[in-house]
Amino acid sequence: MEINYRLYKQMLIIRRFEEQLLDSYSSGKLVGTTHAYIGQEANAVGIFDVLDKDDIVFSNHRCHGHYLAYGGDPYLLAAEVMGKVTGLVAGRGGSQHIQLRNFYSNGIQGGIVPIATGMALAEKYIQSRRIAVVFLGDGTFGQGIVYESFNIASLWNVPILFVVENNRYAQTTPIELAMAGNIKDRFKAFGINSWELDSTDVLKIRKIAEEGIDFVRTNVQPAGLILNTYRFSAHSKGDDFRDPEEIASYLKNDPLNIHKHRLNIEICEQIESDINWQISDAFLRADQDPFPGFENLNPIL
């Protein structure tokens, strides 16, 4: 049962952080833009729970959930999105460009895929047994560099897992208006094995992620993991043109509620109380921190 509470706690940290982040944006406390991960928490938590701690992860513009599931400190991320000198990368990266140990993110759609593929290839050459994981959205498949990366990864047996979080919208464009065919066939065209799951259940996601990760590490080959999901929040802050009835229909599959029903309610209440305090404290501390000054203009060493 311990694993079930750990997974719930990790998902709740992401949910509460993102909710507080959107509130802070509305009150003008953030620097730059932000893209929330609300509704997709089970994807990150299920995957990171079965990755090795030294594996390489490349995230995208919707990176907060990935970073927190990786074990990142909410306070450092809160300070970063507020542009504070105490932030994860000293206030220079904002919401989309962060780094912690072997975790990286970048907001350029498609551009992260060849970088992650190259990093995985380097790990293969030094025989580290580490793999790389890169997160794509369904909209990323409009970029040609993605297919060049698939081609090289397949030809050279690169140990990388391409995780596609298909939340059915590329910003505001529904997938059926932007993509011919299906995602699984695009992996198949390059001889890449892939797994696909249409669920927001963290235990199911964890199981299928473990299969994909084990395949990549054992066979030293690329693989695809397609997670059909849905984001409850807007693409970015408030630009949401989806039918409210559609959103309501997906809210029935809230990953936190699905998993919470397996757990003891009193323990969950204590977890929720602790996390509410942790996230509130992280943002309060970050809000009181200083912005960078002239003395902080030198490159980070």
Secondary structure, 3 states (H helix, E strand, C coil): CHHHHHHHHHHHHHHHHHHHHHHHHHCCCCCCCCCCCCCCHHHHHHHHCCCCCCCEEEECCCCHHHHHHCCCCHHHHHHHHCCCCCCCCCCCCCCCCCEECCEEECCCCCCHHHHHHHHHHHHHHCCCCCCEEEEEEHHHHHCHHHHHHHHHHHHCCCCEEEEEEECCEECCEEHHHCCCCCHHHHHHCCCCEEEEECCCCHHHHHHHHHHHHHHHHHHCCCEEEEEECCCCCCCCCCCCCCCHHHHHHHHCCCHHHHHHCCCCHHHHHHHHHHHHHHHHHHHHHHHHCCCCCHHHCCCCC
